[in-house]
């Protein structure tokens, strides 16, 4: 569905049908997906510019170029990337598009089992946990419901990271759309792929415990370190996502 929102070609009829249902309920979802992707690109460049040379990108999804390794290596060709997703279909695409670039690998693992993910041999081959790591959790945590303890999952992952590591995160929110709209969207996702749990700003901020947010803090994607002035557009101000980059002290 995310690939479809981005205008990609690697999606299926069932994805397109469900995505169109969401677009009918939230016409700005395509813009939100594009702005979220743009945030990921800017954040990746930012952490690489700050000296990080290894990245764990969890919730890869079907690859849509430019991917994380392409963005990172435009600044530093030696960056190593471990891509992680729990979808075998993503794994098939990853073999063709993500793992043929040298120091990049794909790991079929589940975010809900962070200890197993971190112990996976493919992660261990690529990532040195004695050196700073950028952990990307972009548009993935809202697919983890409260009963699965998403804060605990993030803590288990970030506890393994040394000082100087970065947390790049974005998350859908309840703050900008009415409750009936969001309930209908949740129904579409529940019937199509996975349940979605949108959270208010203070609960998204809780994921950064132990990290200092870089400027401009926790904001909507268009407003995180934009490379050009952001238009005064009500649709941009109403996008239902928060994002930010934190650094571990």
N, C-alpha and C positions, 0 to 999 in steps of 0.2 A: 504494500500500500504506500509506503514511504517513497519507494522508487517511482511509483506512479505520480504521487504529488510533485516530485521533482522533475517530472517530464521524461523519465527514463523509459527504456524499452524492455527491461528485464523484469516483467511482471506477468501475471496470469489473469485470465478472465475473472476468476473469483476475487482476485485482488482489486481489479478495476471496478467491479460491481460494488464491492464494499466501500472502496474509496469514494466513488461517486455518491454513495449514500451519505457519507460523512461530509462531502463537499456541499451537498444539498442542505445540510444542517449548519455547517460552519463554512461559509464561502471563503473565508480568509485562510483556510487550512493550507492551501497551496503556497500562499505567501509566507505563512509561518514556517513551512518546511524549507523553503528556499532561504529564508532569513536564518533559520537554525543551522542549515548547512554552511552558510556564509560565516556565521559565528565560529563554527568548528574550524574552518579554514584560517580565520584570523587568529583564533586561540592557538592553533597548532604552530603557526608562524611565531606567535609571541613566546611560547615556551621554548621553541628551538632558539630563538634570538636570545633567550635568557640562559642558554647553555645546555639545555636538556638534549640528550642524544639517544634516548630510548623511550618508547611509547607503548603502552598497552591500551588498545582501542577495543572496548567491550561493547557488544551490540552492533557489530559491523554492518549487518544488513547486506542486501544484495549490492555489490560494489557499483558506485556511481562516480565516474571520474570528474574532477580530480579527487583521488582518494587520499587518505592521511599520509601515506608514504610519499606520494607525489608532491604534496604540499610541503612536507617536512624537508624533503631532499632538494627542493628548489633553493633552500637556504644552506643545508648541510648534507652532503651526499652520504655521510657515514651514519645517519640516524637509523636505528634498528626499531622495527615495529612488530609487535605481536598482536594480530587481529584475533578477536574471540567472538564466537556466536554459537548458539545452541541449535541452529537450524541446518540440517543436512543439505538442503537446497542451496543455502548460502555457501556452504563448504564447497559444493561443486563449482559455483561461480568463482569462489576465491582461488581455486587451483589455477584458473586461467588468468585472473586479473590482479591478484594480490601477492601471490607467492613466487612470482617469476622475476623478481626485481633484486635478488641478492639477499640482503639482511631483512627480509620480511617473511613472516610465517603466519599460518592460520591455525587456530586451536578450536576444535569442536568441544565446547564446554559450556556449563550453565552458570550464569551469574549468581544464581541462588545457592551454589555450592562454592563459595569463594576459596576455601582451603584447597579443594581439589583443583580448581582453576590455577591457583598460584603454584601448585606442585606439578602441574602438567609438564612433561619433559620438553615440549616445544617452547613453553614459556621460559623454562630454565635455560634452554639453549640460547635464547635471544636476550634475556633480561638479566642484568647484574644488579641485584637488590642492594648492593653496597654503594651504588651510584644513583643520583637522582633519576626519577622516572616520572613521566607524565601519564597519568591515568585518565583516559577519556571515557566518560559515561554520558554520552550525548543522546538525548531522547530515548533513554532505555529504562530509567528507574520508575517511570510512571506505568510500566508493565509489571511491576512488582507490587503486589497488594500488601496492605498493612500487616496481615497475618504472617507474611513471610519476612517481616522485620527488615525493611530496606535500609534503615539507619544502621542496624547491626551488620548487614552485608557490606555496606560502604566502610564501616569501621574495620571489619576484618581485612578488607583489601588495603586500606590506607595505613593500617598498623604495620604492614609489611614494607612500607615505603620509607626510605631514609629521609632525613632533613634535606631540604632543597627540592623535594619532589613537588609536582603540581597536580591539582585536581581540576579537570576541565569537565564541566557538568551542565546539562540543560534538562529542563523538566517542564511538562505541561502543567498548567495551573487552572484553578477554579476562579481566579480573580477578575476575569475580564468578560465572561459570558454568563448568561442567566442559567439557573439551575435546571430548567426544563430542557434547554438546548443540550447541556452537558450530559444529562441523563440519557437522552436519545443517542448521543454519540457513544456513550459507554455501552449501550445496548448493541450498537452496530459492531463494535470491537469484540464484545463478548461472544457474539454469534459468528464472527468472521475469523479472528486470529487469536488474540489473547485479551483478557480483561485489562482495562485501563483505569488507573487510580490517579486522578488529578489532585494536586495539593496546593494549598495557599502558600504565600511567600514565606511565612515564618517556618513552615515545615520543609520547604526546599532549602532554606538557609541552614537548617539543622544538619544537612549532609556535609557541611563544611567545617564541622567541629574539629578543631586541631589545625586548621588552615587559616591563614590570613588572606582575605580576599584582595586581589589586585584591583586597582581602579579600572573601571568605575563601579565596582561592587557587583551586587546581584541585580541585574536589570533584564529588560526584554532584549531579545537578540539584536534588533537593529541598533541598539544604543550601547552595545559593548564594543568599545574601541573602534568606532566606525572610521573607515578610511576616507570618507567624504561626508560633508554635512548631511544629516538625515532630514528628508523632507518633512514638513509639518503636515503629516497625513494621519487622520484619525484611525485609519485601518492599522497603521504601524503601531500606534499607541495602544491599540486594543488586541494585539497578538497575545494569545494565551500561552506564552512560554516565559520562563525565567532562565537565565544563564549567568555563569561567572567562572572565573579562574582563581583558584586558591593556591598558596604556596605553603608548604609544611616547614615550620620553624625547627 
